[in-house]
Amino acid sequence: MVDSVTIGHTDAEDGSKLFEIVMPRFGLGVWQMDKNECKSSIIHALNQGYRLIDTATAYGNEEAVGEAIRESSIPREEIFIVTKLRRVHATGYDETLQRCRESLALLGLDYIDLYLVHAPPEDISAREDVWNAMEECMKIGLTRAIGVSNYGAAHLRDMRDYATILPSVNQIEIHPWLQRPELRKATIDIGAIPMGYSPLARGQKVNDVNIEKIANSIGCTSAQAAIKWVYDTGAITIPKSSNPNRIIENLQSLNFDISGFEKEFNLLEESYISGWDPTTEP
Ligand SMILES: NC(=O)c1ccc[n+]([C@@H]2O[C@H](COP(=O)([O-])OP(=O)(O)OC[C@H]3O[C@@H](n4cnc5c(N)ncnc54)[C@H](OP(=O)(O)O)[C@@H]3O)[C@@H](O)[C@H]2O)c1
């Protein structure tokens, strides 16, 4: 039911593809889940067919993610784990490597599937060292793939000057109320796949009357319409729910055909940022 996407790393020098790995295009975000909630939600989601879990050191639940994976009956290699280097930890080369090892220890895993810089490091002069350490994390096998999150077009452009290996993914807020065609294009232009977070605008838009009308015409819920819209842009998406029924509802969004409603979805655009937006920072 869930498609996969091939994510790849591009050589910054000559633009050649270095190697590629396959990841699911839909998964469970676990931000704002406490440990028990996180564990039970992941086990439930895996039983329903989810195979991608998005966590971060900042969420404080990497340990629970690891426990859930071990307690599930799904082999580790069939599950794709994303975690992120906390912004306050993105200060330099050694710290980045150390924090990646700490995430692995908390997860209790041998490798991460995709390790992301959570947001452009606040110290601009540290960005090169942090990324070089991310490359090292991948070379020494701590993670299978590396990427960024909340990088704007200018941050991505700058990476061409200091990266040896370009990111495979840029995780950014994307939903019908913040469609971001330019940033999605800038992401693809650097060889990365857009990964859309907060497809429901952190739940702030699930009662929007305009999407309700679209959803009624399609025969799905508003949440399903929003998630499927993000998915149909070609992005990977990771709605969060700790409600067992909604975990199923969100996965089932992939079964709906939303074609024919392009104009109605385009009219929802309102540059709506649901929380933070580091993409516009220097
Ligand atoms: N890289 C970053 O900076 C960044 C930032 C934000 C998020 N993320 C990632 O993206 C994931 C998803 O984003 P998000 O957590 O911000 O928000 P979201 O997925 O847009 O929305 C989650 C909210 O919507 C509710 N919800 C979920 N499914 C629903 C449904 N079918 N009907 C009605 N309400 C529903 C959830 O409540 P219930 O749990 O009660 O269902 C929760 O309050 C995060 O968990 C995290 O992994 C990354």
The ligand as an ORCA input file, in Angstrom:
! r2SCAN-3c Opt
* xyz 0 1
  N      11.952     18.509     11.225
  C      11.163     19.291     11.934
  O      11.505     20.423     12.303
  C       9.790     18.801     12.295
  C       8.844     19.706     12.803
  C       7.570     19.224     13.108
  C       7.259     17.902     12.901
  N       8.214     17.029     12.423
  C       7.906     15.595     12.230
  O       6.695     15.465     11.510
  C       5.756     14.701     12.263
  C       4.343     15.152     11.973
  O       4.173     16.528     12.214
  P       3.411     17.119     13.495
  O       3.465     16.172     14.623
  O       3.972     18.482     13.702
  O       1.933     17.369     13.037
  P       0.847     16.682     12.095
  O       1.214     15.311     11.750
  O       0.574     17.668     11.027
  O      -0.416     16.708     13.073
  C      -0.439     15.985     14.274
  C      -1.658     16.456     15.065
  O      -2.844     16.136     14.336
  C      -3.639     15.204     15.072
  N      -4.115     14.202     14.125
  C      -3.391     13.206     13.551
  N      -4.137     12.483     12.715
  C      -5.375     13.026     12.752
  C      -6.596     12.721     12.109
  N      -6.676     11.709     11.255
  N      -7.694     13.480     12.388
  C      -7.610     14.520     13.247
  N      -6.476     14.868     13.897
  C      -5.367     14.122     13.647
  C      -2.735     14.620     16.116
  O      -3.452     14.287     17.281
  P      -3.567     12.748     17.800
  O      -2.161     12.288     18.100
  O      -4.414     12.870     19.008
  O      -4.212     11.963     16.698
  C      -1.779     15.778     16.393
  O      -2.364     16.698     17.279
  C       6.220     14.930     13.706
  O       5.666     13.990     14.593
  C       7.703     14.848     13.533
  O       8.101     13.499     13.407
  C       9.451     17.480     12.099
*
